[in-house]
Amino acid sequence: MSDPHIVLPGDRLALGLPRQDMLPTYHQWENDPRTILGYGNQMPQSWEARTAGWDGQARNSQRPAFEVVRLEDRQPVGMTVLYVDQAVRTAEYIMLIAPEARGKGYAAEATRLTLDWAFHIGSLDMVWLKVLEPNQAGVTAYEKAGFRPAGRLRRSGFWLGQRADELFMDALPEDFPGPSAVSTAVGARTSS
Protein backbone atom coordinates (compact mmCIF):
# COMPACT_ATOMS: atom_id res chain seq x y z
CA MET A 1 0.00 0.00 0.00
CA SER A 2 1.32 3.45 -0.89
CA ASP A 3 1.76 6.16 1.75
CA PRO A 4 -1.08 8.67 2.04
CA HIS A 5 -0.55 12.04 0.36
CA ILE A 6 -1.77 14.46 3.04
CA VAL A 7 -3.11 17.79 1.77
CA LEU A 8 -4.77 19.17 4.93
CA PRO A 9 -3.95 17.99 8.47
CA GLY A 10 -6.42 18.50 11.29
CA ASP A 11 -6.34 17.48 14.96
CA ARG A 12 -6.74 13.69 14.73
CA LEU A 13 -7.45 13.33 11.02
CA ALA A 14 -6.18 14.67 7.73
CA LEU A 15 -7.48 14.95 4.21
CA GLY A 16 -5.36 13.13 1.67
CA LEU A 17 -5.59 12.38 -2.01
CA PRO A 18 -7.32 9.11 -2.95
CA ARG A 19 -4.97 6.31 -3.94
CA GLN A 20 -5.67 3.86 -6.74
CA ASP A 21 -4.09 0.98 -4.78
CA MET A 22 -6.72 1.61 -2.07
CA LEU A 23 -9.63 1.12 -4.49
CA PRO A 24 -10.39 -2.45 -3.27
CA THR A 25 -10.62 -1.11 0.30
CA TYR A 26 -12.85 1.80 -0.73
CA HIS A 27 -15.07 -0.65 -2.64
CA GLN A 28 -15.34 -2.87 0.43
CA TRP A 29 -16.35 0.12 2.60
CA GLU A 30 -18.94 1.23 0.04
CA ASN A 31 -20.55 -2.21 -0.05
CA ASP A 32 -20.82 -2.62 3.72
CA PRO A 33 -24.53 -3.07 4.54
CA ARG A 34 -24.50 -0.11 6.97
CA THR A 35 -22.98 2.12 4.28
CA ILE A 36 -25.59 1.06 1.75
CA LEU A 37 -28.28 1.74 4.38
CA GLY A 38 -26.87 5.20 5.17
CA TYR A 39 -26.69 6.18 1.50
CA GLY A 40 -30.27 5.02 1.01
CA ASN A 41 -29.21 2.59 -1.72
CA GLN A 42 -30.70 -0.84 -1.87
CA MET A 43 -28.05 -2.69 -3.89
CA PRO A 44 -24.27 -3.12 -3.75
CA GLN A 45 -22.01 -1.75 -6.47
CA SER A 46 -20.10 -4.10 -8.75
CA TRP A 47 -16.32 -3.97 -9.01
CA GLU A 48 -16.65 -2.99 -12.69
CA ALA A 49 -18.89 -0.03 -11.83
CA ARG A 50 -16.48 1.08 -9.08
CA THR A 51 -13.40 0.97 -11.32
CA ALA A 52 -15.26 2.88 -14.05
CA GLY A 53 -16.26 5.44 -11.43
CA TRP A 54 -12.63 5.77 -10.34
CA ASP A 55 -11.54 6.46 -13.90
CA GLY A 56 -14.24 9.09 -14.36
CA GLN A 57 -13.55 10.72 -11.00
CA ALA A 58 -9.82 10.97 -11.71
CA ARG A 59 -10.56 13.04 -14.83
CA ASN A 60 -13.19 15.31 -13.22
CA SER A 61 -11.82 18.30 -11.31
CA GLN A 62 -15.39 19.23 -10.30
CA ARG A 63 -15.55 16.19 -7.99
CA PRO A 64 -12.66 16.57 -5.58
CA ALA A 65 -12.42 13.48 -3.43
CA PHE A 66 -10.39 13.10 -0.26
CA GLU A 67 -9.17 10.09 1.63
CA VAL A 68 -9.66 10.63 5.37
CA VAL A 69 -6.48 9.57 7.17
CA ARG A 70 -5.97 9.01 10.90
CA LEU A 71 -2.84 11.00 11.77
CA GLU A 72 -1.55 8.81 14.62
CA ASP A 73 -0.89 5.82 12.35
CA ARG A 74 -1.52 7.28 8.85
CA GLN A 75 -4.27 4.72 8.21
CA PRO A 76 -7.26 5.54 5.98
CA VAL A 77 -10.58 5.70 7.83
CA GLY A 78 -12.93 7.13 5.21
CA MET A 79 -13.62 9.26 2.16
CA THR A 80 -15.27 12.60 1.47
CA VAL A 81 -16.36 14.04 -1.90
CA LEU A 82 -17.52 17.46 -3.05
CA TYR A 83 -19.69 17.52 -6.19
CA VAL A 84 -18.96 21.09 -7.26
CA ASP A 85 -21.27 23.22 -9.38
CA GLN A 86 -18.97 26.05 -10.52
CA ALA A 87 -21.84 28.00 -12.09
CA VAL A 88 -23.27 28.78 -8.65
CA ARG A 89 -20.14 28.08 -6.51
CA THR A 90 -21.82 25.38 -4.43
CA ALA A 91 -21.18 21.69 -3.83
CA GLU A 92 -22.98 18.60 -2.63
CA TYR A 93 -21.10 16.83 0.17
CA ILE A 94 -20.86 13.06 0.55
CA MET A 95 -18.97 11.19 3.27
CA LEU A 96 -18.12 7.60 4.06
CA ILE A 97 -16.44 6.43 7.26
CA ALA A 98 -14.97 2.93 7.18
CA PRO A 99 -17.16 0.46 9.09
CA GLU A 100 -14.41 -0.34 11.61
CA ALA A 101 -13.78 3.38 12.26
CA ARG A 102 -17.35 4.43 13.05
CA GLY A 103 -18.37 5.64 16.49
CA LYS A 104 -15.06 7.41 17.17
CA GLY A 105 -16.09 10.97 16.30
CA TYR A 106 -14.30 10.93 12.94
CA ALA A 107 -17.35 11.98 10.91
CA ALA A 108 -17.55 15.46 12.43
CA GLU A 109 -13.82 16.15 12.01
CA ALA A 110 -13.71 14.75 8.45
CA THR A 111 -16.71 16.93 7.57
CA ARG A 112 -15.20 20.02 9.19
CA LEU A 113 -11.89 19.52 7.31
CA THR A 114 -13.75 19.13 4.01
CA LEU A 115 -15.80 22.28 4.66
CA ASP A 116 -12.57 24.08 5.56
CA TRP A 117 -11.14 23.08 2.19
CA ALA A 118 -14.38 23.98 0.36
CA PHE A 119 -14.64 27.47 1.85
CA HIS A 120 -11.01 28.49 2.34
CA ILE A 121 -9.36 26.90 -0.71
CA GLY A 122 -12.25 26.08 -3.07
CA SER A 123 -13.89 29.49 -2.41
CA LEU A 124 -17.35 27.93 -2.45
CA ASP A 125 -20.34 29.94 -1.24
CA MET A 126 -22.37 27.01 0.10
CA VAL A 127 -22.10 23.25 0.63
CA TRP A 128 -25.18 21.07 1.02
CA LEU A 129 -26.01 17.44 1.73
CA LYS A 130 -28.86 14.99 2.07
CA VAL A 131 -29.11 12.62 5.02
CA LEU A 132 -31.84 10.14 5.92
CA GLU A 133 -33.72 11.34 9.00
CA PRO A 134 -33.23 8.10 11.00
CA ASN A 135 -29.44 8.53 10.67
CA GLN A 136 -29.23 10.68 13.79
CA ALA A 137 -25.51 10.00 14.28
CA GLY A 138 -24.90 11.51 10.85
CA VAL A 139 -27.16 14.50 11.51
CA THR A 140 -25.32 15.19 14.78
CA ALA A 141 -21.88 14.94 13.14
CA TYR A 142 -22.93 17.29 10.34
CA GLU A 143 -24.32 19.82 12.82
CA LYS A 144 -21.05 19.74 14.82
CA ALA A 145 -19.18 20.53 11.60
CA GLY A 146 -21.36 23.57 10.80
CA PHE A 147 -24.26 22.26 8.73
CA ARG A 148 -27.76 23.60 9.45
CA PRO A 149 -31.20 22.17 8.59
CA ALA A 150 -32.41 23.45 5.21
CA GLY A 151 -35.47 21.34 4.38
CA ARG A 152 -36.79 17.85 3.81
CA LEU A 153 -38.11 15.53 1.15
CA ARG A 154 -40.89 13.56 2.75
CA ARG A 155 -40.74 9.77 2.39
CA SER A 156 -38.18 10.01 -0.41
CA GLY A 157 -35.69 7.48 0.98
CA PHE A 158 -35.54 4.08 2.64
CA TRP A 159 -34.20 3.07 6.04
CA LEU A 160 -34.34 -0.61 7.03
CA GLY A 161 -36.86 -1.26 4.27
CA GLN A 162 -39.22 1.49 5.42
CA ARG A 163 -39.87 4.87 3.82
CA ALA A 164 -37.97 7.72 5.49
CA ASP A 165 -37.62 11.45 5.01
CA GLU A 166 -34.43 12.84 3.51
CA LEU A 167 -33.17 15.93 5.28
CA PHE A 168 -31.35 18.70 3.44
CA MET A 169 -28.63 20.48 5.36
CA ASP A 170 -26.39 23.30 4.20
CA ALA A 171 -23.38 25.25 5.42
CA LEU A 172 -22.18 28.72 4.54
CA PRO A 173 -18.68 30.07 5.18
CA GLU A 174 -19.96 31.99 8.22
CA ASP A 175 -21.30 28.71 9.69
CA PHE A 176 -17.81 27.19 9.69
CA PRO A 177 -16.75 26.40 13.27
CA GLY A 178 -13.13 27.65 13.30
CA PRO A 179 -10.28 27.65 13.73
CA SER A 180 -9.38 26.89 10.15
CA ALA A 181 -6.85 24.11 9.53
CA VAL A 182 -6.18 25.79 6.17
CA SER A 183 -5.16 29.06 7.91
CA THR A 184 -2.99 27.12 10.36
CA ALA A 185 -1.31 25.12 7.57
CA VAL A 186 -0.74 28.21 5.39
CA GLY A 187 0.52 30.24 8.36
CA ALA A 188 3.00 27.50 9.31
CA ARG A 189 4.35 27.36 5.75
CA THR A 190 4.68 31.12 5.27
CA SER A 191 6.42 31.73 8.59
CA SER A 192 9.12 29.10 7.95
C-alpha positions as CSV (number, residue, x, y, z in Angstrom):
1,M,0.0,0.0,0.0
2,S,1.3,3.4,-0.9
3,D,1.8,6.2,1.7
4,P,-1.1,8.7,2.0
5,H,-0.5,12.0,0.4
6,I,-1.8,14.5,3.0
7,V,-3.1,17.8,1.8
8,L,-4.8,19.2,4.9
9,P,-3.9,18.0,8.5
10,G,-6.4,18.5,11.3
11,D,-6.3,17.5,15.0
12,R,-6.7,13.7,14.7
13,L,-7.4,13.3,11.0
14,A,-6.2,14.7,7.7
15,L,-7.5,15.0,4.2
16,G,-5.4,13.1,1.7
17,L,-5.6,12.4,-2.0
18,P,-7.3,9.1,-2.9
19,R,-5.0,6.3,-3.9
20,Q,-5.7,3.9,-6.7
21,D,-4.1,1.0,-4.8
22,M,-6.7,1.6,-2.1
23,L,-9.6,1.1,-4.5
24,P,-10.4,-2.4,-3.3
25,T,-10.6,-1.1,0.3
26,Y,-12.8,1.8,-0.7
27,H,-15.1,-0.6,-2.6
28,Q,-15.3,-2.9,0.4
29,W,-16.3,0.1,2.6
30,E,-18.9,1.2,0.0
31,N,-20.6,-2.2,-0.1
32,D,-20.8,-2.6,3.7
33,P,-24.5,-3.1,4.5
34,R,-24.5,-0.1,7.0
35,T,-23.0,2.1,4.3
36,I,-25.6,1.1,1.8
37,L,-28.3,1.7,4.4
38,G,-26.9,5.2,5.2
39,Y,-26.7,6.2,1.5
40,G,-30.3,5.0,1.0
41,N,-29.2,2.6,-1.7
42,Q,-30.7,-0.8,-1.9
43,M,-28.1,-2.7,-3.9
44,P,-24.3,-3.1,-3.8
45,Q,-22.0,-1.7,-6.5
46,S,-20.1,-4.1,-8.8
47,W,-16.3,-4.0,-9.0
48,E,-16.6,-3.0,-12.7
49,A,-18.9,0.0,-11.8
50,R,-16.5,1.1,-9.1
51,T,-13.4,1.0,-11.3
52,A,-15.3,2.9,-14.1
53,G,-16.3,5.4,-11.4
54,W,-12.6,5.8,-10.3
55,D,-11.5,6.5,-13.9
56,G,-14.2,9.1,-14.4
57,Q,-13.6,10.7,-11.0
58,A,-9.8,11.0,-11.7
59,R,-10.6,13.0,-14.8
60,N,-13.2,15.3,-13.2
61,S,-11.8,18.3,-11.3
62,Q,-15.4,19.2,-10.3
63,R,-15.6,16.2,-8.0
64,P,-12.7,16.6,-5.6
65,A,-12.4,13.5,-3.4
66,F,-10.4,13.1,-0.3
67,E,-9.2,10.1,1.6
68,V,-9.7,10.6,5.4
69,V,-6.5,9.6,7.2
70,R,-6.0,9.0,10.9
71,L,-2.8,11.0,11.8
72,E,-1.6,8.8,14.6
73,D,-0.9,5.8,12.3
74,R,-1.5,7.3,8.8
75,Q,-4.3,4.7,8.2
76,P,-7.3,5.5,6.0
77,V,-10.6,5.7,7.8
78,G,-12.9,7.1,5.2
79,M,-13.6,9.3,2.2
80,T,-15.3,12.6,1.5
81,V,-16.4,14.0,-1.9
82,L,-17.5,17.5,-3.1
83,Y,-19.7,17.5,-6.2
84,V,-19.0,21.1,-7.3
85,D,-21.3,23.2,-9.4
86,Q,-19.0,26.0,-10.5
87,A,-21.8,28.0,-12.1
88,V,-23.3,28.8,-8.6
89,R,-20.1,28.1,-6.5
90,T,-21.8,25.4,-4.4
91,A,-21.2,21.7,-3.8
92,E,-23.0,18.6,-2.6
93,Y,-21.1,16.8,0.2
94,I,-20.9,13.1,0.6
95,M,-19.0,11.2,3.3
96,L,-18.1,7.6,4.1
97,I,-16.4,6.4,7.3
98,A,-15.0,2.9,7.2
99,P,-17.2,0.5,9.1
100,E,-14.4,-0.3,11.6
101,A,-13.8,3.4,12.3
102,R,-17.4,4.4,13.1
103,G,-18.4,5.6,16.5
104,K,-15.1,7.4,17.2
105,G,-16.1,11.0,16.3
106,Y,-14.3,10.9,12.9
107,A,-17.3,12.0,10.9
108,A,-17.5,15.5,12.4
109,E,-13.8,16.2,12.0
110,A,-13.7,14.8,8.5
111,T,-16.7,16.9,7.6
112,R,-15.2,20.0,9.2
113,L,-11.9,19.5,7.3
114,T,-13.7,19.1,4.0
115,L,-15.8,22.3,4.7
116,D,-12.6,24.1,5.6
117,W,-11.1,23.1,2.2
118,A,-14.4,24.0,0.4
119,F,-14.6,27.5,1.8
120,H,-11.0,28.5,2.3
121,I,-9.4,26.9,-0.7
122,G,-12.3,26.1,-3.1
123,S,-13.9,29.5,-2.4
124,L,-17.3,27.9,-2.4
125,D,-20.3,29.9,-1.2
126,M,-22.4,27.0,0.1
127,V,-22.1,23.2,0.6
128,W,-25.2,21.1,1.0
129,L,-26.0,17.4,1.7
130,K,-28.9,15.0,2.1
131,V,-29.1,12.6,5.0
132,L,-31.8,10.1,5.9
133,E,-33.7,11.3,9.0
134,P,-33.2,8.1,11.0
135,N,-29.4,8.5,10.7
136,Q,-29.2,10.7,13.8
137,A,-25.5,10.0,14.3
138,G,-24.9,11.5,10.8
139,V,-27.2,14.5,11.5
140,T,-25.3,15.2,14.8
141,A,-21.9,14.9,13.1
142,Y,-22.9,17.3,10.3
143,E,-24.3,19.8,12.8
144,K,-21.0,19.7,14.8
145,A,-19.2,20.5,11.6
146,G,-21.4,23.6,10.8
147,F,-24.3,22.3,8.7
148,R,-27.8,23.6,9.5
149,P,-31.2,22.2,8.6
150,A,-32.4,23.5,5.2
151,G,-35.5,21.3,4.4
152,R,-36.8,17.8,3.8
153,L,-38.1,15.5,1.1
154,R,-40.9,13.6,2.7
155,R,-40.7,9.8,2.4
156,S,-38.2,10.0,-0.4
157,G,-35.7,7.5,1.0
158,F,-35.5,4.1,2.6
159,W,-34.2,3.1,6.0
160,L,-34.3,-0.6,7.0
161,G,-36.9,-1.3,4.3
162,Q,-39.2,1.5,5.4
163,R,-39.9,4.9,3.8
164,A,-38.0,7.7,5.5
165,D,-37.6,11.5,5.0
166,E,-34.4,12.8,3.5
167,L,-33.2,15.9,5.3
168,F,-31.4,18.7,3.4
169,M,-28.6,20.5,5.4
170,D,-26.4,23.3,4.2
171,A,-23.4,25.2,5.4
172,L,-22.2,28.7,4.5
173,P,-18.7,30.1,5.2
174,E,-20.0,32.0,8.2
175,D,-21.3,28.7,9.7
176,F,-17.8,27.2,9.7
177,P,-16.8,26.4,13.3
178,G,-13.1,27.6,13.3
179,P,-10.3,27.6,13.7
180,S,-9.4,26.9,10.2
181,A,-6.9,24.1,9.5
182,V,-6.2,25.8,6.2
183,S,-5.2,29.1,7.9
184,T,-3.0,27.1,10.4
185,A,-1.3,25.1,7.6
186,V,-0.7,28.2,5.4
187,G,0.5,30.2,8.4
188,A,3.0,27.5,9.3
189,R,4.4,27.4,5.7
190,T,4.7,31.1,5.3
191,S,6.4,31.7,8.6
192,S,9.1,29.1,7.9
